Amino acid sequence: MTGPAEGSGRGRAACGPGPGLDIDSLLARCRFPEPGTAVACGLSGGPDSSALVALAAGAGLEVTAWHVDHGLRPSSGAEAEAARAIAARLGAAFELRRVVLEPGPNLEARARDARYEALPADVLVGHTADDRAETVLFNIGRGAGLAGAAAPHAGARRPILRLRRYETRALCEQLGLPTVLDPMNDDPAFTRVAIRNEVIPALARALGRDPVPLLNRHAELASQALEVISDLAAGVDPTSAAQLAAAPRAVAAESLRRWISETVGSPPSAASIDRVLDVAAGRGVATEITGGHRVARSAGRLRIETGGP
C-alpha cells in the first residue's frame, strides 16, 4: 500500500555540466516534452534516474522528482534522503512515497509493480538502451513472442532510451551527483541481473561487438512490424474460431494476445497463444493459458474461463 506524501519543494535547475560531456548532444538524443512542461520523473537515486532528472531540468522542464521507498533495506531511509538531496541540487521539486511489500516470492516484480502504483501515471523513467536490450533478452527467454521482442520501451515515458548506461554515469560524475548504488542490481538471483552481468558480456565476446545496439535495432524493427500486425488484428474477432483460422498466424496471435491481456490483466505466453490457436483450429476443445486461466471453444466461439476470483 502507498503512504502519504513525505515532502516537496520546487526550484529551477542550474545543471549545465562542466568541460567534458556536452549536455546538448545528450539532449539531442532524448525525447522530452516542450520546455516549460511540468513533468514527474522517477528518481531512485541511481545514475540513470539522476541523469534523467538532470537532463529534464536541462531541457527546461518544470521537474518534480518522485522517490519510492520500498523499505526493503535498512539503508532505504538514507537512500530517500540522498534522492531528496539530488533533486534539490538539480532544482527539482521532490515527492516521497513509501510502500509496504509483504514477504514472499517474485520480490523484484512485486517491487516494480508497487513502485509504478505509487508513481504518477505519466511519470518519466530513466530506462536506457542497455535496459531495453536486457528486456529483449528477458522477454525472448520467457517466450513472450513478437510483443516481447519489441520490448515496449518506446514513448514519452522513457525519454533517455537512446542513451547508454555509461553516459548516464559519466554525466552524474561530471555534475558531482552523489548517486546511490542499489545492491539488488548486482544480485545474480534476479534474472535481469544475470542477463546484464553474464548473458550480454557472453554475447559481446561471442560476436566480437557490443550487442546492445543490435538488440535495440531488433526491438525497433519488431515494434514496427507489431504496429502493422496490430492494425490488422483489430479487424479480427478473437472469439471467432473461423476468423482466427482464416487470418495469418501472426495477426491471429496478436488478436488473441490483446483479448487475453485485456480480459485477465496480464499478457499470455507465446506457448499459450499457440495452444489457443490449436483450439481455434479444432485440434482441441480447451487449453490452459498463463496465469491458471482456460480458453474453451463451443459452437465455433472461444471464451476465457478465469482461474481466479
C-alpha positions as semicolon CSV with decimal commas, in nm:
position;residue;x (nm);y (nm);z (nm)
1;M;0,000;0,000;0,000
2;T;0,114;0,358;-0,052
3;G;0,159;0,617;0,213
4;P;0,109;0,993;0,211
5;A;0,345;1,238;0,051
6;E;0,655;1,293;0,263
7;G;0,754;1,635;0,144
8;S;0,805;1,859;-0,155
9;G;0,981;2,172;-0,270
10;R;1,032;2,347;-0,601
11;G;1,312;2,534;-0,768
12;R;1,476;2,597;-1,103
13;A;1,764;2,383;-1,222
14;A;2,113;2,506;-1,290
15;C;2,271;2,185;-1,401
16;G;2,489;2,253;-1,705
17;P;2,788;2,019;-1,691
18;G;3,141;2,146;-1,700
19;P;3,401;2,057;-1,963
20;G;3,365;1,701;-2,091
21;L;3,020;1,569;-2,167
22;D;2,809;1,804;-2,377
23;I;2,459;1,812;-2,232
24;D;2,321;1,950;-2,560
25;S;2,446;1,645;-2,750
26;L;2,284;1,418;-2,494
27;L;1,956;1,613;-2,505
28;A;1,953;1,587;-2,886
29;R;1,911;1,211;-2,845
30;C;1,640;1,241;-2,581
31;R;1,265;1,277;-2,628
32;F;1,145;1,529;-2,374
33;P;0,829;1,743;-2,389
34;E;0,846;2,110;-2,481
35;P;1,036;2,343;-2,244
36;G;0,818;2,471;-1,964
37;T;0,615;2,149;-1,941
38;A;0,560;2,019;-1,588
39;V;0,680;1,660;-1,561
40;A;0,719;1,393;-1,295
41;C;1,045;1,196;-1,302
42;G;1,107;0,873;-1,114
43;L;1,421;0,918;-0,903
44;S;1,568;0,615;-0,730
45;G;1,891;0,800;-0,665
46;G;2,085;0,578;-0,905
47;P;2,283;0,715;-1,202
48;D;2,015;0,655;-1,467
49;S;1,730;0,824;-1,282
50;S;1,957;1,103;-1,156
51;A;2,071;1,170;-1,513
52;L;1,704;1,172;-1,619
53;V;1,624;1,449;-1,370
54;A;1,937;1,642;-1,468
55;L;1,856;1,620;-1,838
56;A;1,488;1,706;-1,786
57;A;1,594;2,015;-1,593
58;G;1,849;2,095;-1,865
59;A;1,568;2,068;-2,122
60;G;1,385;2,350;-1,946
61;L;1,110;2,138;-1,792
62;E;0,944;2,200;-1,455
63;V;1,058;1,884;-1,281
64;T;0,918;1,707;-0,979
65;A;1,131;1,411;-0,875
66;W;0,939;1,119;-0,722
67;H;1,112;0,865;-0,500
68;V;0,950;0,540;-0,380
69;D;1,085;0,387;-0,058
70;H;1,016;0,013;-0,056
71;G;1,166;-0,029;0,289
72;L;1,347;-0,343;0,169
73;R;1,686;-0,246;0,315
74;P;1,797;-0,078;0,637
75;S;1,957;0,187;0,417
76;S;1,633;0,276;0,237
77;G;1,575;0,584;0,452
78;A;1,923;0,714;0,375
79;E;1,866;0,643;0,005
80;A;1,548;0,850;0,015
81;E;1,738;1,140;0,168
82;A;2,010;1,103;-0,095
83;A;1,742;1,125;-0,366
84;R;1,600;1,435;-0,197
85;A;1,948;1,593;-0,198
86;I;1,993;1,513;-0,569
87;A;1,659;1,673;-0,652
88;A;1,749;1,984;-0,451
89;R;2,089;2,003;-0,620
90;L;1,919;1,998;-0,960
91;G;1,650;2,248;-0,866
92;A;1,366;1,996;-0,886
93;A;1,067;1,959;-0,657
94;F;1,061;1,637;-0,456
95;E;0,789;1,390;-0,358
96;L;0,845;1,081;-0,144
97;R;0,613;0,780;-0,127
98;R;0,650;0,478;0,097
99;V;0,514;0,134;0,006
100;V;0,483;-0,186;0,207
101;L;0,569;-0,521;0,048
102;E;0,463;-0,847;0,204
103;P;0,727;-1,123;0,228
104;G;0,717;-1,388;-0,043
105;P;0,835;-1,483;-0,391
106;N;0,870;-1,263;-0,701
107;L;1,007;-0,977;-0,493
108;E;1,160;-0,796;-0,790
109;A;0,836;-0,799;-0,992
110;R;0,621;-0,705;-0,693
111;A;0,852;-0,419;-0,600
112;R;0,835;-0,288;-0,957
113;D;0,455;-0,310;-0,962
114;A;0,428;-0,135;-0,626
115;R;0,662;0,138;-0,746
116;Y;0,454;0,214;-1,054
117;E;0,134;0,214;-0,849
118;A;0,286;0,477;-0,621
119;L;0,414;0,698;-0,903
120;P;0,204;0,931;-1,122
121;A;0,060;0,763;-1,430
122;D;0,257;0,993;-1,662
123;V;0,590;0,959;-1,480
124;L;0,909;0,971;-1,685
125;V;1,156;0,692;-1,606
126;G;1,527;0,660;-1,673
127;H;1,544;0,346;-1,884
128;T;1,841;0,341;-2,121
129;A;1,934;0,146;-2,433
130;D;2,102;-0,108;-2,205
131;D;1,775;-0,162;-2,018
132;R;1,591;-0,217;-2,344
133;A;1,849;-0,472;-2,463
134;E;1,816;-0,662;-2,136
135;T;1,437;-0,657;-2,169
136;V;1,456;-0,801;-2,521
137;L;1,659;-1,098;-2,397
138;F;1,444;-1,139;-2,086
139;N;1,119;-1,141;-2,286
140;I;1,251;-1,376;-2,554
141;G;1,369;-1,608;-2,278
142;R;1,023;-1,628;-2,125
143;G;0,855;-1,689;-2,460
144;A;0,682;-1,353;-2,491
145;G;0,666;-1,360;-2,871
146;L;0,685;-1,060;-3,104
147;A;0,546;-0,817;-2,847
148;G;0,820;-0,921;-2,606
149;A;1,089;-0,891;-2,874
150;A;0,964;-0,538;-2,939
151;A;1,049;-0,462;-2,574
152;P;0,786;-0,190;-2,543
153;H;1,010;0,083;-2,404
154;A;0,942;0,348;-2,665
155;G;0,734;0,657;-2,593
156;A;0,727;0,973;-2,386
157;R;0,764;0,791;-2,055
158;R;1,120;0,682;-2,138
159;P;1,285;0,989;-2,286
160;I;1,650;0,882;-2,243
161;L;1,607;0,544;-2,409
162;R;1,869;0,627;-2,673
163;L;2,139;0,693;-2,416
164;R;2,376;0,431;-2,279
165;R;2,426;0,348;-1,914
166;Y;2,790;0,457;-1,925
167;E;2,674;0,800;-2,042
168;T;2,432;0,850;-1,755
169;R;2,704;0,753;-1,509
170;A;2,952;0,988;-1,672
171;L;2,701;1,274;-1,659
172;C;2,637;1,219;-1,289
173;E;3,011;1,210;-1,221
174;Q;3,061;1,529;-1,415
175;L;2,782;1,702;-1,223
176;G;2,919;1,571;-0,894
177;L;2,593;1,399;-0,802
178;P;2,635;1,153;-0,510
179;T;2,429;0,871;-0,663
180;V;2,306;0,562;-0,479
181;L;2,408;0,209;-0,578
182;D;2,127;-0,046;-0,535
183;P;2,275;-0,383;-0,425
184;M;1,981;-0,559;-0,591
185;N;2,131;-0,452;-0,925
186;D;2,421;-0,689;-0,862
187;D;2,228;-0,979;-0,709
188;P;2,258;-1,276;-0,951
189;A;1,944;-1,428;-0,800
190;F;1,747;-1,186;-1,020
191;T;1,712;-1,290;-1,384
192;R;1,768;-0,942;-1,521
193;V;2,091;-0,909;-1,325
194;A;2,217;-1,238;-1,466
195;I;2,131;-1,118;-1,818
196;R;2,315;-0,790;-1,754
197;N;2,627;-0,935;-1,594
198;E;2,655;-1,272;-1,766
199;V;2,450;-1,308;-2,085
200;I;2,524;-0,975;-2,252
201;P;2,901;-0,994;-2,182
202;A;2,900;-1,351;-2,320
203;L;2,723;-1,229;-2,634
204;A;2,977;-0,950;-2,672
205;R;3,263;-1,200;-2,654
206;A;3,095;-1,440;-2,897
207;L;3,002;-1,170;-3,151
208;G;3,313;-0,961;-3,110
209;R;3,100;-0,648;-3,079
210;D;2,863;-0,468;-2,844
211;P;2,524;-0,643;-2,870
212;V;2,322;-0,358;-2,715
213;P;2,279;-0,155;-3,037
214;L;2,190;-0,476;-3,223
215;L;1,924;-0,570;-2,968
216;N;1,781;-0,219;-2,973
217;R;1,763;-0,228;-3,353
218;H;1,587;-0,564;-3,331
219;A;1,338;-0,414;-3,086
220;E;1,270;-0,121;-3,318
221;L;1,209;-0,349;-3,617
222;A;0,988;-0,579;-3,410
223;S;0,795;-0,276;-3,283
224;Q;0,734;-0,152;-3,638
225;A;0,620;-0,496;-3,750
226;L;0,394;-0,519;-3,448
227;E;0,226;-0,190;-3,538
228;V;0,128;-0,328;-3,878
229;I;0,013;-0,658;-3,729
230;S;-0,183;-0,477;-3,456
231;D;-0,374;-0,275;-3,716
232;L;-0,470;-0,594;-3,895
233;A;-0,550;-0,774;-3,570
234;A;-0,803;-0,504;-3,479
235;G;-1,023;-0,636;-3,758
236;V;-1,023;-0,994;-3,627
237;D;-1,278;-1,115;-3,371
238;P;-1,065;-1,315;-3,124
239;T;-1,370;-1,509;-3,005
240;S;-1,443;-1,637;-3,357
241;A;-1,265;-1,963;-3,433
242;A;-1,335;-1,917;-3,804
243;Q;-1,184;-1,568;-3,820
244;L;-0,878;-1,677;-3,625
245;A;-0,824;-1,975;-3,852
246;A;-0,857;-1,759;-4,166
247;A;-0,618;-1,485;-4,051
248;P;-0,238;-1,501;-4,091
249;R;-0,095;-1,667;-3,784
250;A;0,086;-1,355;-3,658
251;V;-0,233;-1,150;-3,691
252;A;-0,445;-1,412;-3,515
253;A;-0,185;-1,441;-3,240
254;E;-0,186;-1,064;-3,180
255;S;-0,567;-1,057;-3,171
256;L;-0,564;-1,330;-2,907
257;R;-0,283;-1,167;-2,709
258;R;-0,475;-0,839;-2,689
259;W;-0,803;-1,008;-2,594
260;I;-0,649;-1,230;-2,328
261;S;-0,439;-0,945;-2,184
262;E;-0,743;-0,718;-2,152
263;T;-0,955;-0,994;-2,000
264;V;-0,718;-1,142;-1,742
265;G;-0,495;-0,839;-1,683
266;S;-0,163;-0,989;-1,796
267;P;-0,017;-1,099;-2,131
268;P;-0,017;-1,470;-2,220
269;S;0,299;-1,654;-2,314
270;A;0,372;-1,743;-2,675
271;A;0,316;-2,109;-2,586
272;S;-0,030;-2,023;-2,450
273;I;-0,116;-1,843;-2,774
274;D;-0,003;-2,144;-2,978
275;R;-0,231;-2,372;-2,777
276;V;-0,529;-2,138;-2,815
277;L;-0,471;-2,127;-3,190
278;D;-0,484;-2,508;-3,191
279;V;-0,819;-2,489;-3,011
280;A;-0,948;-2,237;-3,265
281;A;-0,837;-2,468;-3,548
282;G;-1,032;-2,758;-3,398
283;R;-0,733;-2,953;-3,269
284;G;-0,872;-2,939;-2,917
285;V;-1,171;-2,806;-2,727
286;A;-0,992;-2,622;-2,444
287;T;-0,647;-2,536;-2,312
288;E;-0,481;-2,387;-2,008
289;I;-0,310;-2,048;-2,051
290;T;-0,077;-1,831;-1,848
291;G;-0,199;-1,745;-1,500
292;G;-0,408;-2,057;-1,443
293;H;-0,684;-1,948;-1,680
294;R;-0,850;-2,154;-1,951
295;V;-0,973;-2,090;-2,305
296;A;-1,251;-2,315;-2,433
297;R;-1,436;-2,345;-2,765
298;S;-1,800;-2,426;-2,825
299;A;-2,021;-2,366;-3,130
300;G;-1,729;-2,202;-3,306
301;R;-1,675;-1,941;-3,034
302;L;-1,391;-1,904;-2,781
303;R;-1,438;-1,796;-2,423
304;I;-1,198;-1,732;-2,136
305;E;-1,259;-1,907;-1,806
306;T;-1,063;-1,713;-1,546
307;G;-0,877;-1,907;-1,280
308;G;-0,923;-1,655;-1,001
309;P;-1,200;-1,460;-0,828
